[in-house]
Every structure is written in structure tokens, then in C-alpha cells.
Amino acid sequence: MIDVLVVDDDFRVAEINAKYVGKVPGFRVTARAHSATQALAAVERGTIDLVLLDHYLPDRTGLDLVHRMREEGHGTDVIMITAASDVSTVQQAMRLGALHYLVKPFTFAALRTRLDSYAALRRTVDRVGGRGVTGQEQVDRIFGALRTAPAPSSPGLPSGHSEPTTDLICGVLHHADQPLSAHEVAARTGLSRSTAQRYLRHLEQAGRLRLSLKYGDTGRPEHRYAWVAP
């Protein structure tokens, strides 16, 4: 089994990512962390094979954490899972040895593709290392193991929608004690109002949410959404 540390400052997102990891054969989440300090402590215990790492953490950035890990001699593998998509951050992640970089929001299929390629890399390194051969052909096999094919879209989700974001919104509404507006959902999830509205509209059309109208003084009704129990 490959032991995984999931690092995300949002407890709900960390839980969703951990559940996704648990669906992939050969992987198990053995620790969660919501700050760089917690993550470093988990790595220092020496039981982590792979870190799924967010960049935006409350005490330092994810890449600062990777730099600290390397300074202290920790060779734990890292896959970045973050909303940070600027070129400089991606380049720095590459220079620090991140094996993959997955931009939020993403689908389960996209994450599984990266995890499968990581598992293939470990198997390839074990086979090549066992023979003690380091020729070009073997080196090419090692680097080739990390190549991934484009992940297919998740069935049932429109283009541009992701499973983690869908799960995040569903979780908020499932635990709400009253119907919520798109503005309230955006505030509770950290998403933009337009993104929340787009997902809410799809979920309502799919029968997973119930739409009601709340009329105020302006005359224009406010759309409010409530969880529909399956």
C-alpha cells in the first residue's frame, strides 16, 4: 500500500480528496493536515510515501513546505493539488521535484490518472533498481511512467464541472438547516457567486436540489436551494 498525506487548509476539501484517494486501489490515506506545520510533522514521522499538497496554507505556502522538506532531507514524493495556476508557481513546483500538478477544480478521473501513473513509476523504479541497470532505456522507462493521458470528463457532469466542487456544494446544502441562496453557498464554500450559481442550476435540473423563490422588497425573487434527500 502507498501511504498518502492529504494537505488542504479546508477541512471539507481535505475530506473529499481523502475519499477520492481511498477509491484508488493500492492507496490509503494515513494522515490529513490543514497547515504546513501539521504536514511537516506528519512527514517527519517517516510513514508517508506521497503528499497531496495544496499551495495556499495558513502558515506558509505549499512550495515553502516542499523546500523545507528537501532542506531537511525528506525525499517524500509530492503531487500538487491547488487552485494556484500561475506559471511561476508551476515552474517552482517542477524545480522542487513535484511529480504532478493538478489544478482545482478537478475530477476524480483526473486524480486517479495521476495516482495510477505514480504507482506505475514506483513499480518501474523497483524493477529497474532490482537489476541495477541504469542505461538510457531504463531511464526512459522511469520518466515515461509519469506520462498521463487526458482524463475523461466525469459521467453526468457538464463540461467545466468537477466532482470535488459538486461534492462541496452538496455537502453544504445537505447540512444546511434552511434553503440557501447562491450568495450564501458561495460564502460557505469559498467559490465565486457565478460558479456557485452554475453548479446550483445543474444540481436543481438533475433533481438533487429543490428550488424555491423568496420575494423581498425589490420585487425580484431570490432563488434559494434546498437539499433533496435521495
N, C-alpha and C positions, 0 to 999 in steps of 0.2 A: 504493500500500500504506500502511496505517496501522501505524506502528511502536509497539509496546507494550512497556512495562516492567512485569514481574511482580515484586511485592514481597511476600514472606512469609518469616517467620523460620524456618519449617520447610522444609528443602530438598526433601523429598518432596512436600509440598503445592504448592510453587512449581513443581515439575516437572509435576505433574498439571495445574495451571492453565495452564501454558505449552502443554502438549499440547492442551488444550481450545481455546485461542486459535488454535493452528495449524490446527484443523479448520474455522475460520470463514473463508470467502473474503474477501480484502481485508485481512486482518490478519496480522501476523507479530510474533513476539517477538524483539526485538533486544537485550534485556538482562534479567537477573534480579538481584535484590538481596535480601539477607536481613537488612538493618538500614536504619535511616533514613539513616545516613551514606553507605552504598553507594548508596541510592536517590537522594539529593540529588546525589551526584557524577555519576550517570548522567543526571539531568535537566540538570545544568549543562553537559554535553557538547552539548546542543542538538539531539539527534536523536530525542527521544521525543515522540510525539503524545499518547499515553494511558498513564496509570499505573493498573494494577490493584493496589490498595493494601490491605494488612492493617492493622488498627489496633494490634494487640499486637506491638510490635517491641522488641528487646532494649535499645536505647539511648534511644529516645523513642517516643511514640505516633505512629500514622499521621497523626492530625489535627494533632499538633505539626509534623510534616513538611510537611503542606499549608500550614499557617500560615507556616512558614519560606519555602516556595516562593513564596507570594504576596508576602511581605515583600521578597524578592529580585527580584520582578518576573517570575517564571516563570508563564506562563499555561497551562502544560501541563494538559490535562484529566485528571480523576481519577474513577475508579469505585471505591468502597469495596467490598472483599470481605473480610468479617470475621465472627467469632463475636460481636462486640460488638453487642448488640441493645437496649441501654437507650435510652430516649427522649432523654436529654441528649446522648449521643454522636451519635445520628441527627440531632438538631437542629443540633448544631455542624457536622456534615458538610455539611448543607444550607447553612448560613451561610457556609461556606468555599468553596462552589461545587462540591461533589461532584455529578456528573451522575446517578449511580445509587448505590444502596446495596444490596448483595447479602449476605444473611446466610448464614453457613456452618451446616450443610452445604447445598449447593445442587446442582442437576442441571446437566448440560451444556446442556440446553434453556434453563434459566433464564439462564445466562451468555450463550448465543448470542442470546437475545432482547435483552439489554442491549447487546451489541455491535452487533447489527443496527440498533437504534434510534440508537446513537451514530453509526454510518456514515450513517444517514439524516439525522441532524442536520447532519453535515458537508456532505452534498450540498445540503441545503436552504440552509444559510448561504452556500455557494458560489454558488448560483443567485440568491438574493436580493441578496447583496453585489455580484454581477456587474451587476445592474440599477441598483444604487444607490438602491433604493426601500426605505423604512422605514415604510410605512404599517401600520395595525393588522392588515390581512390578512396581510402578510408576517411581522409579529411573531408572529401566531398560528400560522403555519406553522412557524416556528422552534421555538416552545415545544411545539407538537403533535408534532414529530418525536421527542421524547423519551418520548412515551407508549408504554407496553408493555402487551401483553395478557398475562394469566396464562399462565405456561409450563406445558405439559402434563407429566404425570409421565413419567419415562423408562420405555420399554417393558421389561418383565421385572423391574422393581423394585417391591416392595410400597410402599404409601403410607407416607411418612415415611422412606424410604431415599433416599440420594443417590449419584450416581456417584462423586464425589470420595472420599467415605468408603469406599465399596465398593472403589475402586481402592487406597486407602491400606491397607486391611486385607489385600487380596490381595497387595500388594507386600511387606508384612511377612512373610506366610506363605510367599510364593514364595521369599524369600531366607533363610528360617529353615532351620537345619541339623537341626532336630528338631521334632516336633509341639509346639504351644503351647496353653496354656490361655487362657480368656477374660481372666483377670487379666493374663497376660503380654502378650497382644495389646493390652489397654488401656494397659499401661505403655509399650509401644513406640510407640503411636500418639497418646497423649495423650487418648484417648477415655475416657468412663466405662466401668466394667465392664459395666453393664447395656446400654449402647449396643453395645459390642463383642460381647456375647453375642447380642444381637438380630441383628446382621449375620452373625455366625458361623453361627447357626442357619439363616438363609436361604441362605447360601452352601453349607452342607452339604446342605440339602434340594435345592438346584439342581444338586448333583453337582460343585461346584467345589472342595469340601474333603472330606477323609476324616476321619470321627470315630473316635477310639479312646478307650478307658477306661483310666485309670491308678488302680489301687487302692492306698490307703495304710493307715495305722494306724486311721483313723477308721471304716473300713468303707464310707464313701460314696465311690464312684469319682469321679475328676476327669475332666471331659471335656477332651480335647485334640484339636486340629485340625491337619491337615497339608494342604499344597497338593497338588492333583491335577493333574498335567500334562495339557494338552488333547491 
